[in-house]
């Protein structure tokens, strides 16, 4: 495993359980959508922050 992958894995395992993802919407083509999926796979709670305040991945969104 390369250093970058190991660093990312360590951050996800050792950091907080709730993450705000700015720009997260239901648009699957946006990077934030995929980031939120990965965070949830690691057991993190995702808080969507977006002007439309959509519910994404089952979590209530909050307007920015």
CHARMM-style PDB file with segment names, atoms N, HN, CA, C and O in Angstrom:
ATOM      1  N   UNK     1       0.860  -1.180   0.000  1.00  0.00      PROA
ATOM      2  CA  UNK     1       0.000   0.000   0.000  1.00  0.00      PROA
ATOM      3  C   UNK     1       0.902   1.237   0.000  1.00  0.00      PROA
ATOM      4  O   UNK     1       1.856   1.309   0.774  1.00  0.00      PROA
ATOM      5  N   UNK     2       0.604   2.201  -0.858  1.00  0.00      PROA
ATOM      6  HN  UNK     2      -0.172   2.143  -1.486  1.00  0.00      PROA
ATOM      7  CA  UNK     2       1.446   3.389  -0.932  1.00  0.00      PROA
ATOM      8  C   UNK     2       1.155   4.327   0.238  1.00  0.00      PROA
ATOM      9  O   UNK     2       0.145   4.185   0.927  1.00  0.00      PROA
ATOM     10  N   UNK     3       2.050   5.280   0.450  1.00  0.00      PROA
ATOM     11  HN  UNK     3       2.871   5.396  -0.109  1.00  0.00      PROA
ATOM     12  CA  UNK     3       1.944   6.199   1.586  1.00  0.00      PROA
ATOM     13  C   UNK     3       0.664   7.015   1.562  1.00  0.00      PROA
ATOM     14  O   UNK     3       0.055   7.236   2.609  1.00  0.00      PROA
ATOM     15  N   UNK     4       0.241   7.469   0.381  1.00  0.00      PROA
ATOM     16  HN  UNK     4       0.735   7.289  -0.469  1.00  0.00      PROA
ATOM     17  CA  UNK     4      -0.964   8.293   0.288  1.00  0.00      PROA
ATOM     18  C   UNK     4      -2.207   7.499   0.707  1.00  0.00      PROA
ATOM     19  O   UNK     4      -3.043   7.995   1.463  1.00  0.00      PROA
ATOM     20  N   UNK     5      -2.318   6.281   0.216  1.00  0.00      PROA
ATOM     21  HN  UNK     5      -1.639   5.878  -0.398  1.00  0.00      PROA
ATOM     22  CA  UNK     5      -3.453   5.436   0.574  1.00  0.00      PROA
ATOM     23  C   UNK     5      -3.456   5.149   2.068  1.00  0.00      PROA
ATOM     24  O   UNK     5      -4.508   5.193   2.705  1.00  0.00      PROA
ATOM     25  N   UNK     6      -2.314   4.861   2.619  1.00  0.00      PROA
ATOM     26  HN  UNK     6      -1.459   4.824   2.102  1.00  0.00      PROA
ATOM     27  CA  UNK     6      -2.207   4.590   4.058  1.00  0.00      PROA
ATOM     28  C   UNK     6      -2.570   5.826   4.872  1.00  0.00      PROA
ATOM     29  O   UNK     6      -3.231   5.708   5.904  1.00  0.00      PROA
ATOM     30  N   UNK     7      -2.156   6.996   4.433  1.00  0.00      PROA
ATOM     31  HN  UNK     7      -1.619   7.092   3.594  1.00  0.00      PROA
ATOM     32  CA  UNK     7      -2.496   8.244   5.128  1.00  0.00      PROA
ATOM     33  C   UNK     7      -4.002   8.470   5.120  1.00  0.00      PROA
ATOM     34  O   UNK     7      -4.581   8.818   6.148  1.00  0.00      PROA
ATOM     35  N   UNK     8      -4.631   8.278   3.984  1.00  0.00      PROA
ATOM     36  HN  UNK     8      -4.161   7.995   3.148  1.00  0.00      PROA
ATOM     37  CA  UNK     8      -6.086   8.448   3.888  1.00  0.00      PROA
ATOM     38  C   UNK     8      -6.794   7.461   4.805  1.00  0.00      PROA
ATOM     39  O   UNK     8      -7.711   7.843   5.532  1.00  0.00      PROA
ATOM     40  N   UNK     9      -6.387   6.218   4.781  1.00  0.00      PROA
ATOM     41  HN  UNK     9      -5.643   5.908   4.190  1.00  0.00      PROA
ATOM     42  CA  UNK     9      -6.993   5.192   5.637  1.00  0.00      PROA
ATOM     43  C   UNK     9      -6.843   5.559   7.116  1.00  0.00      PROA
ATOM     44  O   UNK     9      -7.786   5.408   7.893  1.00  0.00      PROA
ATOM     45  N   UNK    10      -5.672   6.036   7.500  1.00  0.00      PROA
ATOM     46  HN  UNK    10      -4.906   6.159   6.869  1.00  0.00      PROA
ATOM     47  CA  UNK    10      -5.430   6.418   8.899  1.00  0.00      PROA
ATOM     48  C   UNK    10      -6.319   7.595   9.306  1.00  0.00      PROA
ATOM     49  O   UNK    10      -6.883   7.595  10.401  1.00  0.00      PROA
ATOM     50  N   UNK    11      -6.447   8.592   8.437  1.00  0.00      PROA
ATOM     51  HN  UNK    11      -5.990   8.592   7.547  1.00  0.00      PROA
ATOM     52  CA  UNK    11      -7.304   9.748   8.732  1.00  0.00      PROA
ATOM     53  C   UNK    11      -8.747   9.293   8.932  1.00  0.00      PROA
ATOM     54  O   UNK    11      -9.412   9.729   9.872  1.00  0.00      PROA
ATOM     55  N   UNK    12      -9.227   8.426   8.058  1.00  0.00      PROA
ATOM     56  HN  UNK    12      -8.687   8.072   7.295  1.00  0.00      PROA
ATOM     57  CA  UNK    12     -10.610   7.965   8.153  1.00  0.00      PROA
ATOM     58  C   UNK    12     -10.848   7.106   9.390  1.00  0.00      PROA
ATOM     59  O   UNK    12     -11.930   7.157   9.974  1.00  0.00      PROA
ATOM     60  N   UNK    13      -9.873   6.334   9.790  1.00  0.00      PROA
ATOM     61  HN  UNK    13      -8.994   6.293   9.316  1.00  0.00      PROA
ATOM     62  CA  UNK    13     -10.042   5.462  10.949  1.00  0.00      PROA
ATOM     63  C   UNK    13      -9.867   6.198  12.269  1.00  0.00      PROA
ATOM     64  O   UNK    13     -10.509   5.847  13.259  1.00  0.00      PROA
ATOM     65  N   UNK    14      -9.013   7.208  12.299  1.00  0.00      PROA
ATOM     66  HN  UNK    14      -8.491   7.493  11.495  1.00  0.00      PROA
ATOM     67  CA  UNK    14      -8.654   7.848  13.562  1.00  0.00      PROA
ATOM     68  C   UNK    14      -9.349   9.176  13.821  1.00  0.00      PROA
ATOM     69  O   UNK    14      -9.155   9.763  14.886  1.00  0.00      PROA
ATOM     70  N   UNK    15     -10.146   9.664  12.892  1.00  0.00      PROA
ATOM     71  HN  UNK    15     -10.303   9.187  12.027  1.00  0.00      PROA
ATOM     72  CA  UNK    15     -10.748  10.989  13.056  1.00  0.00      PROA
ATOM     73  C   UNK    15     -12.192  10.877  13.530  1.00  0.00      PROA
ATOM     74  O   UNK    15     -12.700   9.781  13.771  1.00  0.00      PROA
ATOM     75  N   UNK    16     -12.838  12.022  13.658  1.00  0.00      PROA
ATOM     76  HN  UNK    16     -12.426  12.912  13.462  1.00  0.00      PROA
ATOM     77  CA  UNK    16     -14.198  12.102  14.188  1.00  0.00      PROA
ATOM     78  C   UNK    16     -15.214  11.267  13.431  1.00  0.00      PROA
ATOM     79  O   UNK    16     -14.966  10.821  12.311  1.00  0.00      PROA
ATOM     80  N   UNK    17     -16.366  11.063  14.065  1.00  0.00      PROA
ATOM     81  HN  UNK    17     -16.568  11.426  14.975  1.00  0.00      PROA
ATOM     82  CA  UNK    17     -17.410  10.228  13.489  1.00  0.00      PROA
ATOM     83  C   UNK    17     -18.387  10.997  12.614  1.00  0.00      PROA
ATOM     84  O   UNK    17     -19.144  10.382  11.863  1.00  0.00      PROA
ATOM     85  N   UNK    18     -18.394  12.330  12.689  1.00  0.00      PROA
ATOM     86  HN  UNK    18     -17.779  12.830  13.300  1.00  0.00      PROA
ATOM     87  CA  UNK    18     -19.313  13.148  11.901  1.00  0.00      PROA
ATOM     88  C   UNK    18     -18.513  14.097  11.025  1.00  0.00      PROA
ATOM     89  O   UNK    18     -17.637  14.817  11.503  1.00  0.00      PROA
ATOM     90  N   UNK    19     -18.827  14.087   9.731  1.00  0.00      PROA
ATOM     91  HN  UNK    19     -19.539  13.502   9.343  1.00  0.00      PROA
ATOM     92  CA  UNK    19     -18.125  14.922   8.761  1.00  0.00      PROA
ATOM     93  C   UNK    19     -19.125  15.771   7.996  1.00  0.00      PROA
ATOM     94  O   UNK    19     -20.128  15.250   7.507  1.00  0.00      PROA
ATOM     95  N   UNK    20     -18.875  17.059   7.882  1.00  0.00      PROA
ATOM     96  HN  UNK    20     -18.061  17.482   8.278  1.00  0.00      PROA
ATOM     97  CA  UNK    20     -19.655  17.941   7.013  1.00  0.00      PROA
ATOM     98  C   UNK    20     -19.031  17.881   5.620  1.00  0.00      PROA
ATOM     99  O   UNK    20     -17.818  18.020   5.468  1.00  0.00      PROA
ATOM    100  N   UNK    21     -19.867  17.674   4.611  1.00  0.00      PROA
ATOM    101  HN  UNK    21     -20.852  17.560   4.735  1.00  0.00      PROA
ATOM    102  CA  UNK    21     -19.382  17.634   3.231  1.00  0.00      PROA
ATOM    103  C   UNK    21     -20.007  18.810   2.494  1.00  0.00      PROA
ATOM    104  O   UNK    21     -21.189  18.789   2.150  1.00  0.00      PROA
ATOM    105  N   UNK    22     -19.199  19.827   2.261  1.00  0.00      PROA
ATOM    106  HN  UNK    22     -18.240  19.844   2.541  1.00  0.00      PROA
ATOM    107  CA  UNK    22     -19.670  21.048   1.609  1.00  0.00      PROA
ATOM    108  C   UNK    22     -19.882  20.781   0.125  1.00  0.00      PROA
ATOM    109  O   UNK    22     -19.022  20.212  -0.547  1.00  0.00      PROA
ATOM    110  N   UNK    23     -21.044  21.203  -0.376  1.00  0.00      PROA
ATOM    111  HN  UNK    23     -21.742  21.665   0.169  1.00  0.00      PROA
ATOM    112  CA  UNK    23     -21.377  21.011  -1.784  1.00  0.00      PROA
ATOM    113  C   UNK    23     -22.055  19.686  -2.076  1.00  0.00      PROA
ATOM    114  O   UNK    23     -22.292  19.358  -3.238  1.00  0.00      PROA
ATOM    115  N   UNK    24     -22.371  18.918  -1.039  1.00  0.00      PROA
ATOM    116  HN  UNK    24     -22.178  19.185  -0.095  1.00  0.00      PROA
ATOM    117  CA  UNK    24     -22.977  17.605  -1.242  1.00  0.00      PROA
ATOM    118  C   UNK    24     -24.433  17.730  -1.668  1.00  0.00      PROA
ATOM    119  O   UNK    24     -25.246  18.359  -0.991  1.00  0.00      PROA
ATOM    120  N   UNK    25     -24.743  17.116  -2.804  1.00  0.00      PROA
ATOM    121  HN  UNK    25     -24.082  16.605  -3.354  1.00  0.00      PROA
ATOM    122  CA  UNK    25     -26.111  17.082  -3.319  1.00  0.00      PROA
ATOM    123  C   UNK    25     -26.375  15.674  -3.842  1.00  0.00      PROA
ATOM    124  O   UNK    25     -25.522  14.795  -3.717  1.00  0.00      PROA
ATOM    125  N   UNK    26     -27.531  15.461  -4.415  1.00  0.00      PROA
ATOM    126  HN  UNK    26     -28.224  16.175  -4.516  1.00  0.00      PROA
ATOM    127  CA  UNK    26     -27.876  14.158  -4.986  1.00  0.00      PROA
ATOM    128  C   UNK    26     -27.331  13.960  -6.395  1.00  0.00      PROA
ATOM    129  O   UNK    26     -27.680  12.986  -7.062  1.00  0.00      PROA
ATOM    130  N   UNK    27     -26.483  14.870  -6.853  1.00  0.00      PROA
ATOM    131  HN  UNK    27     -26.200  15.662  -6.311  1.00  0.00      PROA
ATOM    132  CA  UNK    27     -25.876  14.768  -8.175  1.00  0.00      PROA
ATOM    133  C   UNK    27     -24.717  13.768  -8.106  1.00  0.00      PROA
ATOM    134  O   UNK    27     -23.650  14.079  -7.578  1.00  0.00      PROA
ATOM    135  N   UNK    28     -24.939  12.574  -8.641  1.00  0.00      PROA
ATOM    136  HN  UNK    28     -25.806  12.322  -9.070  1.00  0.00      PROA
ATOM    137  CA  UNK    28     -23.947  11.493  -8.569  1.00  0.00      PROA
ATOM    138  C   UNK    28     -22.651  11.800  -9.319  1.00  0.00      PROA
ATOM    139  O   UNK    28     -21.628  11.165  -9.063  1.00  0.00      PROA
ATOM    140  N   UNK    29     -22.681  12.762 -10.238  1.00  0.00      PROA
ATOM    141  HN  UNK    29     -23.512  13.278 -10.445  1.00  0.00      PROA
ATOM    142  CA  UNK    29     -21.482  13.075 -11.014  1.00  0.00      PROA
ATOM    143  C   UNK    29     -20.529  14.008 -10.269  1.00  0.00      PROA
ATOM    144  O   UNK    29     -19.408  14.234 -10.726  1.00  0.00      PROA
ATOM    145  N   UNK    30     -20.952  14.544  -9.144  1.00  0.00      PROA
ATOM    146  HN  UNK    30     -21.862  14.360  -8.772  1.00  0.00      PROA
ATOM    147  CA  UNK    30     -20.103  15.461  -8.371  1.00  0.00      PROA
ATOM    148  C   UNK    30     -19.194  14.680  -7.419  1.00  0.00      PROA
ATOM    149  O   UNK    30     -19.590  13.648  -6.876  1.00  0.00      PROA
ATOM    150  N   UNK    31     -17.995  15.176  -7.226  1.00  0.00      PROA
ATOM    151  HN  UNK    31     -17.674  16.015  -7.667  1.00  0.00      PROA
ATOM    152  CA  UNK    31     -17.030  14.507  -6.352  1.00  0.00      PROA
ATOM    153  C   UNK    31     -17.553  14.355  -4.928  1.00  0.00      PROA
ATOM    154  O   UNK    31     -17.302  13.339  -4.280  1.00  0.00      PROA
ATOM    155  N   UNK    32     -18.274  15.352  -4.441  1.00  0.00      PROA
ATOM    156  HN  UNK    32     -18.478  16.177  -4.967  1.00  0.00      PROA
ATOM    157  CA  UNK    32     -18.771  15.307  -3.060  1.00  0.00      PROA
ATOM    158  C   UNK    32     -19.671  14.099  -2.826  1.00  0.00      PROA
ATOM    159  O   UNK    32     -19.686  13.550  -1.724  1.00  0.00      PROA
ATOM    160  N   UNK    33     -20.412  13.679  -3.833  1.00  0.00      PROA
ATOM    161  HN  UNK    33     -20.400  14.125  -4.728  1.00  0.00      PROA
ATOM    162  CA  UNK    33     -21.298  12.523  -3.702  1.00  0.00      PROA
ATOM    163  C   UNK    33     -20.478  11.265  -3.405  1.00  0.00      PROA
ATOM    164  O   UNK    33     -20.810  10.500  -2.499  1.00  0.00      PROA
ATOM    165  N   UNK    34     -19.412  11.058  -4.170  1.00  0.00      PROA
ATOM    166  HN  UNK    34     -19.142  11.679  -4.906  1.00  0.00      PROA
ATOM    167  CA  UNK    34     -18.541   9.903  -3.962  1.00  0.00      PROA
ATOM    168  C   UNK    34     -17.786   9.967  -2.651  1.00  0.00      PROA
ATOM    169  O   UNK    34     -17.612   8.950  -1.980  1.00  0.00      PROA
ATOM    170  N   UNK    35     -17.337  11.153  -2.285  1.00  0.00      PROA
ATOM    171  HN  UNK    35     -17.478  11.979  -2.830  1.00  0.00      PROA
ATOM    172  CA  UNK    35     -16.635  11.333  -1.009  1.00  0.00      PROA
ATOM    173  C   UNK    35     -17.543  10.921   0.142  1.00  0.00      PROA
ATOM    174  O   UNK    35     -17.116  10.224   1.062  1.00  0.00      PROA
ATOM    175  N   UNK    36     -18.799  11.356   0.084  1.00  0.00      PROA
ATOM    176  HN  UNK    36     -19.146  11.923  -0.663  1.00  0.00      PROA
ATOM    177  CA  UNK    36     -19.752  11.020   1.140  1.00  0.00      PROA
ATOM    178  C   UNK    36     -19.980   9.510   1.215  1.00  0.00      PROA
ATOM    179  O   UNK    36     -20.106   8.957   2.307  1.00  0.00      PROA
ATOM    180  N   UNK    37     -20.033   8.847   0.072  1.00  0.00      PROA
ATOM    181  HN  UNK    37     -19.930   9.296  -0.816  1.00  0.00      PROA
ATOM    182  CA  UNK    37     -20.202   7.390   0.059  1.00  0.00      PROA
ATOM    183  C   UNK    37     -19.036   6.700   0.759  1.00  0.00      PROA
ATOM    184  O   UNK    37     -19.240   5.782   1.553  1.00  0.00      PROA
ATOM    185  N   UNK    38     -17.832   7.136   0.468  1.00  0.00      PROA
ATOM    186  HN  UNK    38     -17.666   7.882  -0.177  1.00  0.00      PROA
ATOM    187  CA  UNK    38     -16.648   6.537   1.091  1.00  0.00      PROA
ATOM    188  C   UNK    38     -16.670   6.773   2.597  1.00  0.00      PROA
ATOM    189  O   UNK    38     -16.392   5.860   3.374  1.00  0.00      PROA
ATOM    190  N   UNK    39     -16.996   7.984   3.006  1.00  0.00      PROA
ATOM    191  HN  UNK    39     -17.222   8.726   2.374  1.00  0.00      PROA
ATOM    192  CA  UNK    39     -17.063   8.282   4.436  1.00  0.00      PROA
ATOM    193  C   UNK    39     -18.070   7.375   5.135  1.00  0.00      PROA
ATOM    194  O   UNK    39     -17.793   6.854   6.216  1.00  0.00      PROA
ATOM    195  N   UNK    40     -19.228   7.186   4.527  1.00  0.00      PROA
ATOM    196  HN  UNK    40     -19.453   7.609   3.649  1.00  0.00      PROA
ATOM    197  CA  UNK    40     -20.231   6.312   5.133  1.00  0.00      PROA
ATOM    198  C   UNK    40     -19.754   4.863   5.174  1.00  0.00      PROA
ATOM    199  O   UNK    40     -20.068   4.141   6.120  1.00  0.00      PROA
ATOM    200  N   UNK    41     -19.008   4.430   4.176  1.00  0.00      PROA
ATOM    201  HN  UNK    41     -18.753   5.017   3.408  1.00  0.00      PROA
ATOM    202  CA  UNK    41     -18.453   3.076   4.187  1.00  0.00      PROA
ATOM    203  C   UNK    41     -17.514   2.871   5.369  1.00  0.00      PROA
ATOM    204  O   UNK    41     -17.389   1.761   5.887  1.00  0.00      PROA
ATOM    205  N   UNK    42     -16.856   3.949   5.792  1.00  0.00      PROA
ATOM    206  HN  UNK    42     -16.957   4.850   5.372  1.00  0.00      PROA
ATOM    207  CA  UNK    42     -15.972   3.889   6.948  1.00  0.00      PROA
ATOM    208  C   UNK    42     -16.729   4.152   8.250  1.00  0.00      PROA
ATOM    209  O   UNK    42     -16.112   4.335   9.299  1.00  0.00      PROA
ATOM    210  N   UNK    43     -18.060   4.171   8.186  1.00  0.00      PROA
ATOM    211  HN  UNK    43     -18.561   4.022   7.333  1.00  0.00      PROA
ATOM    212  CA  UNK    43     -18.878   4.317   9.384  1.00  0.00      PROA
ATOM    213  C   UNK    43     -19.072   5.738   9.864  1.00  0.00      PROA
ATOM    214  O   UNK    43     -19.499   5.957  10.997  1.00  0.00      PROA
ATOM    215  N   UNK    44     -18.766   6.701   9.022  1.00  0.00      PROA
ATOM    216  HN  UNK    44     -18.419   6.523   8.101  1.00  0.00      PROA
ATOM    217  CA  UNK    44     -18.901   8.109   9.408  1.00  0.00      PROA
ATOM    218  C   UNK    44     -20.312   8.610   9.125  1.00  0.00      PROA
ATOM    219  O   UNK    44     -20.957   8.165   8.176  1.00  0.00      PROA
ATOM    220  N   UNK    45     -20.784   9.537   9.949  1.00  0.00      PROA
ATOM    221  HN  UNK    45     -20.260   9.899  10.719  1.00  0.00      PROA
ATOM    222  CA  UNK    45     -22.039  10.238   9.679  1.00  0.00      PROA
ATOM    223  C   UNK    45     -21.688  11.425   8.797  1.00  0.00      PROA
ATOM    224  O   UNK    45     -20.739  12.157   9.079  1.00  0.00      PROA
ATOM    225  N   UNK    46     -22.451  11.614   7.734  1.00  0.00      PROA
ATOM    226  HN  UNK    46     -23.222  11.019   7.505  1.00  0.00      PROA
ATOM    227  CA  UNK    46     -22.207  12.691   6.782  1.00  0.00      PROA
ATOM    228  C   UNK    46     -23.294  13.746   6.932  1.00  0.00      PROA
ATOM    229  O   UNK    46     -24.481  13.421   6.961  1.00  0.00      PROA
ATOM    230  N   UNK    47     -22.889  15.005   7.028  1.00  0.00      PROA
ATOM    231  HN  UNK    47     -21.925  15.269   7.005  1.00  0.00      PROA
ATOM    232  CA  UNK    47     -23.827  16.125   7.093  1.00  0.00      PROA
ATOM    233  C   UNK    47     -23.689  16.916   5.797  1.00  0.00      PROA
ATOM    234  O   UNK    47     -22.680  17.589   5.588  1.00  0.00      PROA
ATOM    235  N   UNK    48     -24.699  16.842   4.919  1.00  0.00      PROA
ATOM    236  HN  UNK    48     -25.519  16.296   5.088  1.00  0.00      PROA
ATOM    237  CA  UNK    48     -24.640  17.591   3.665  1.00  0.00      PROA
ATOM    238  C   UNK    48     -24.775  19.101   3.907  1.00  0.00      PROA
ATOM    239  O   UNK    48     -25.668  19.540   4.633  1.00  0.00      PROA
ATOM    240  N   UNK    49     -23.897  19.877   3.304  1.00  0.00      PROA
ATOM    241  HN  UNK    49     -23.172  19.520   2.715  1.00  0.00      PROA
ATOM    242  CA  UNK    49     -23.972  21.340   3.368  1.00  0.00      PROA
ATOM    243  C   UNK    49     -24.089  21.826   1.929  1.00  0.00      PROA
ATOM    244  O   UNK    49     -23.164  21.677   1.130  1.00  0.00      PROA
ATOM    245  N   UNK    50     -25.248  22.413   1.610  1.00  0.00      PROA
ATOM    246  HN  UNK    50     -26.000  22.534   2.259  1.00  0.00      PROA
ATOM    247  CA  UNK    50     -25.537  22.805   0.230  1.00  0.00      PROA
ATOM    248  C   UNK    50     -26.635  23.859   0.253  1.00  0.00      PROA
ATOM    249  O   UNK    50     -27.525  23.788   1.100  1.00  0.00      PROA
ATOM    250  N   UNK    51     -26.602  24.839  -0.655  1.00  0.00      PROA
ATOM    251  HN  UNK    51     -25.879  24.898  -1.344  1.00  0.00      PROA
ATOM    252  CA  UNK    51     -27.644  25.877  -0.656  1.00  0.00      PROA
ATOM    253  C   UNK    51     -29.072  25.325  -0.721  1.00  0.00      PROA
ATOM    254  O   UNK    51     -29.990  25.934  -0.171  1.00  0.00      PROA
ATOM    255  N   UNK    52     -29.270  24.183  -1.383  1.00  0.00      PROA
ATOM    256  HN  UNK    52     -28.524  23.689  -1.829  1.00  0.00      PROA
ATOM    257  CA  UNK    52     -30.615  23.605  -1.489  1.00  0.00      PROA
ATOM    258  C   UNK    52     -31.008  22.777  -0.269  1.00  0.00      PROA
ATOM    259  O   UNK    52     -32.174  22.409  -0.124  1.00  0.00      PROA
ATOM    260  N   UNK    53     -30.060  22.481   0.600  1.00  0.00      PROA
ATOM    261  HN  UNK    53     -29.113  22.780   0.482  1.00  0.00      PROA
ATOM    262  CA  UNK    53     -30.296  21.715   1.831  1.00  0.00      PROA
ATOM    263  C   UNK    53     -31.061  20.419   1.567  1.00  0.00      PROA
ATOM    264  O   UNK    53     -32.047  20.124   2.242  1.00  0.00      PROA
ATOM    265  N   UNK    54     -30.602  19.654   0.590  1.00  0.00      PROA
ATOM    266  HN  UNK    54     -29.800  19.893   0.042  1.00  0.00      PROA
ATOM    267  CA  UNK    54     -31.236  18.384   0.241  1.00  0.00      PROA
ATOM    268  C   UNK    54     -30.882  17.295   1.250  1.00  0.00      PROA
ATOM    269  O   UNK    54     -29.864  17.375   1.937  1.00  0.00      PROA
ATOM    270  N   UNK    55     -31.734  16.281   1.329  1.00  0.00      PROA
ATOM    271  HN  UNK    55     -32.562  16.216   0.771  1.00  0.00      PROA
ATOM    272  CA  UNK    55     -31.386  15.070   2.062  1.00  0.00      PROA
ATOM    273  C   UNK    55     -30.580  14.195   1.112  1.00  0.00      PROA
ATOM    274  O   UNK    55     -31.035  13.882   0.012  1.00  0.00      PROA
ATOM    275  N   UNK    56     -29.388  13.802   1.537  1.00  0.00      PROA
ATOM    276  HN  UNK    56     -29.019  14.056   2.431  1.00  0.00      PROA
ATOM    277  CA  UNK    56     -28.492  13.014   0.694  1.00  0.00      PROA
ATOM    278  C   UNK    56     -27.980  11.835   1.513  1.00  0.00      PROA
ATOM    279  O   UNK    56     -27.621  11.997   2.679  1.00  0.00      PROA
ATOM    280  N   UNK    57     -27.947  10.656   0.913  1.00  0.00      PROA
ATOM    281  HN  UNK    57     -28.239  10.524  -0.035  1.00  0.00      PROA
ATOM    282  CA  UNK    57     -27.485   9.437   1.593  1.00  0.00      PROA
ATOM    283  C   UNK    57     -28.215   9.241   2.924  1.00  0.00      PROA
ATOM    284  O   UNK    57     -27.645   8.714   3.879  1.00  0.00      PROA
ATOM    285  N   UNK    58     -29.477   9.667   2.980  1.00  0.00      PROA
ATOM    286  HN  UNK    58     -29.941  10.095   2.204  1.00  0.00      PROA
ATOM    287  CA  UNK    58     -30.272   9.488   4.188  1.00  0.00      PROA
ATOM    288  C   UNK    58     -30.030  10.510   5.280  1.00  0.00      PROA
ATOM    289  O   UNK    58     -30.587  10.385   6.371  1.00  0.00      PROA
ATOM    290  N   UNK    59     -29.214  11.517   5.016  1.00  0.00      PROA
ATOM    291  HN  UNK    59     -28.762  11.619   4.130  1.00  0.00      PROA
ATOM    292  CA  UNK    59     -28.897  12.550   6.014  1.00  0.00      PROA
ATOM    293  C   UNK    59     -29.491  13.889   5.601  1.00  0.00      PROA
ATOM    294  O   UNK    59     -29.382  14.294   4.444  1.00  0.00      PROA
ATOM    295  N   UNK    60     -30.115  14.570   6.546  1.00  0.00      PROA
ATOM    296  HN  UNK    60     -30.203  14.241   7.487  1.00  0.00      PROA
ATOM    297  CA  UNK    60     -30.704  15.889   6.307  1.00  0.00      PROA
ATOM    298  C   UNK    60     -29.619  16.890   5.942  1.00  0.00      PROA
ATOM    299  O   UNK    60     -28.590  16.968   6.612  1.00  0.00      PROA
ATOM    300  N   UNK    61     -29.848  17.653   4.884  1.00  0.00      PROA
ATOM    301  HN  UNK    61     -30.684  17.590   4.340  1.00  0.00      PROA
ATOM    302  CA  UNK    61     -28.901  18.678   4.475  1.00  0.00      PROA
ATOM    303  C   UNK    61     -29.149  19.998   5.179  1.00  0.00      PROA
ATOM    304  O   UNK    61     -30.240  20.252   5.689  1.00  0.00      PROA
ATOM    305  N   UNK    62     -28.138  20.821   5.200  1.00  0.00      PROA
ATOM    306  HN  UNK    62     -27.252  20.614   4.786  1.00  0.00      PROA
ATOM    307  CA  UNK    62     -28.209  22.149   5.812  1.00  0.00      PROA
ATOM    308  C   UNK    62     -27.731  23.181   4.802  1.00  0.00      PROA
ATOM    309  O   UNK    62     -26.735  22.976   4.109  1.00  0.00      PROA
ATOM    310  N   UNK    63     -28.453  24.290   4.729  1.00  0.00      PROA
ATOM    311  HN  UNK    63     -29.262  24.456   5.292  1.00  0.00      PROA
ATOM    312  CA  UNK    63     -28.114  25.344   3.773  1.00  0.00      PROA
ATOM    313  C   UNK    63     -26.813  26.028   4.166  1.00  0.00      PROA
ATOM    314  O   UNK    63     -26.525  26.232   5.345  1.00  0.00      PROA
ATOM    315  N   UNK    64     -26.043  26.373   3.156  1.00  0.00      PROA
ATOM    316  HN  UNK    64     -26.277  26.207   2.198  1.00  0.00      PROA
ATOM    317  CA  UNK    64     -24.783  27.078   3.408  1.00  0.00      PROA
ATOM    318  C   UNK    64     -25.002  28.567   3.378  1.00  0.00      PROA
ATOM    319  OT1 UNK    64     -24.058  29.334   3.569  1.00  0.00      PROA
TER     320      UNK     64
END
